């Protein structure tokens, strides 16, 4: 298809380059995939479906009047019948001018101050590095000391719980270490080298 940009409101001529001994059928496929019959032109008859189109005497040219981008964009073509054969003309893709891109004003944002306040540094840069280092070490201690204390407390509680539960278990079950003889079914003889408790 041959693409062609058309301005809104402009008239556009579409030509059909096929043999037209028996006439030509004009059609279009709109951008939303709707197929539409436009006109039939021959030497003896003329049938045009819409007043938006005008036929010429030569029968090979059709004029689209007042192009509307929303309704008239699409693929236009013709087909002629010659000795029981269809001959398709070259398709023309008409589309409207692109919409102008919207212009946006640049957005400037002012950063909100956070909860920290900064004071201008007075003194030499060596003192600033010392204070930054002291601040970062202090911050690490504020986080690591409670974390280590919590882990130590949990470890102590785990050890106490294990010892206490082990003590209760042996106190309640004094026979825990002794094995009891198993009851064997009647008529079953023990195997040799097997100890019976």
C-alpha positions in Angstrom: 0.0 0.0 0.0 1.2 3.5 -0.8 1.0 5.7 2.3 -0.1 9.3 2.0 -0.6 11.9 4.7 -3.6 14.2 4.3 -4.6 17.3 6.2 -8.0 17.6 7.9 -10.6 19.2 5.7 -8.5 18.7 2.5 -9.9 17.0 -0.7 -8.0 14.0 -1.8 -8.1 12.2 -5.2 -7.6 8.5 -5.4 -7.0 6.9 -8.8 -7.6 3.3 -9.9 -5.0 1.9 -12.3 -6.8 -1.2 -13.6 -8.6 -2.0 -16.8 -12.2 -0.8 -16.5 -14.1 -2.2 -19.4 -17.0 -3.2 -17.2 -16.6 -0.7 -14.4 -14.7 -0.5 -11.1 -15.8 -1.1 -7.5 -14.2 1.3 -4.9 -13.8 0.2 -1.3 -11.9 1.1 1.9 -10.8 -0.7 5.0 -10.8 1.7 7.9 -8.3 1.7 10.7 -10.7 0.0 13.0 -10.9 -2.9 10.5 -14.3 -2.0 9.0 -14.7 -2.9 5.4 -16.8 -0.3 3.5 -18.1 -0.2 -0.1 -17.7 3.3 -1.5 -18.8 3.4 -5.1 -19.3 1.6 -8.4 -18.3 3.5 -11.6 -18.8 2.3 -15.1 -19.5 3.9 -18.5 -23.3 3.2 -18.1 -23.9 3.7 -14.4 -22.6 5.4 -11.3 -23.5 4.5 -7.8 -21.9 6.4 -4.9 -22.7 5.4 -1.3 -21.8 8.7 0.4 -21.8 12.4 -0.4 -18.2 12.6 0.8 -17.1 11.1 -2.5 -17.3 12.5 -6.0 -16.7 10.6 -9.2 -15.0 12.1 -12.3 -15.8 11.6 -16.0 -12.7 9.4 -16.5 -14.1 6.7 -14.1 -10.6 6.0 -12.8 -10.5 8.8 -10.2 -12.6 9.3 -7.1 -12.3 12.3 -4.9 -12.7 12.1 -1.1 -14.1 15.5 0.1 -13.2 17.1 3.4 -10.9 14.5 4.8 -11.6 13.7 8.5 -8.7 11.9 10.3 -11.0 10.1 12.8 -13.5 8.7 10.2 -11.6 8.6 6.8 -8.2 7.2 7.7 -7.7 3.8 6.1 -6.8 1.7 3.1 -8.5 2.7 -0.2 -8.5 0.6 -3.3 -10.5 -0.5 -6.3 -11.2 -3.7 -8.2 -12.4 -4.0 -11.8 -14.0 -7.0 -13.5 -12.6 -7.8 -16.9 -13.7 -11.1 -18.7 -14.8 -12.7 -15.5 -11.5 -11.9 -13.7 -10.9 -9.5 -10.9 -8.1 -6.9 -11.2 -7.1 -5.1 -8.1 -5.7 -1.6 -8.3 -2.9 -0.2 -6.2 -4.0 0.4 -2.6 -3.5 3.8 -1.0 -3.2 4.2 2.7 -4.6 7.6 3.8 -3.8 8.9 7.2 -4.2 12.2 9.0 -1.5 14.5 10.3 -0.2 13.4 13.6 -1.6 15.2 16.6 0.8 17.8 18.0 2.7 16.5 21.0 1.5 18.1 24.2 4.1 20.4 25.8 4.6 19.9 29.5 6.1 22.5 31.8 9.1 21.2 33.7 8.2 20.2 37.2 10.5 21.5 39.8 10.3 19.9 43.2 11.8 21.3 46.4 13.2 18.6 48.7 11.5 18.6 52.1 14.0 18.8 54.9 14.4 15.6 56.9 14.4 15.3 60.6 18.2 15.8 60.7 19.6 19.3 60.9 23.0 20.2 59.7 25.2 22.9 61.1 27.9 24.5 59.2 31.3 23.2 60.1 33.7 25.5 61.9 37.4 24.5 62.0 39.7 22.6 59.8 38.8 19.5 57.7 40.7 17.2 60.0 38.3 17.9 62.9 35.4 17.2 60.6 36.7 13.7 59.7 37.2 12.9 63.4 33.6 13.9 64.2 32.2 11.9 61.3 34.2 8.8 62.4 33.1 9.2 66.0 29.5 9.5 64.8 29.6 6.4 62.7 31.3 4.3 65.5 28.7 5.5 68.0 25.9 4.5 65.6 27.4 1.1 65.2 27.5 0.6 69.0 23.9 1.8 69.4 22.8 -1.0 67.0 25.3 -3.8 67.8 25.3 -3.7 71.6 21.5 -4.3 72.0 21.6 -6.9 69.3 24.5 -8.9 70.9 22.8 -8.6 74.3 19.5 -9.9 73.0 21.3 -12.9 71.3 23.2 -13.7 74.5 20.0 -13.6 76.5 18.3 -16.0 74.1 21.3 -18.4 74.3 21.2 -18.4 78.1 17.5 -19.0 78.1 17.9 -21.9 75.6 20.6 -23.6 77.8 18.5 -23.2 81.0 15.4 -24.7 79.2 17.4 -27.7 77.9 18.9 -28.4 81.4 15.5 -28.0 83.1 13.6 -30.2 80.7 16.3 -32.9 80.8 16.1 -32.9 84.6 12.3 -33.3 84.7 12.4 -36.1 82.2 14.8 -38.2 84.3 12.9 -37.4 87.5 9.5 -38.6 86.1 10.8 -41.6 84.2 13.4 -43.5 86.5 13.0 -46.6 84.4 13.9 -44.8 81.3 17.3 -46.5 81.1 16.1 -50.0 81.8 14.8 -52.2 79.1 11.7 -54.3 79.7 11.3 -57.8 78.3 9.1 -58.0 75.4 6.1 -60.3 75.4 6.5 -63.0 72.8 3.7 -64.9 71.2 3.0 -68.4 72.5 5.1 -71.1 70.9 7.9 -68.8 70.0 11.3 -70.0 71.0 14.1 -67.5 71.5 17.0 -67.6 69.2 20.3 -68.7 70.5 22.8 -66.0 71.5 20.0 -63.7 72.3 19.8 -62.3 75.8 16.5 -62.0 77.5 16.1 -59.2 80.0 
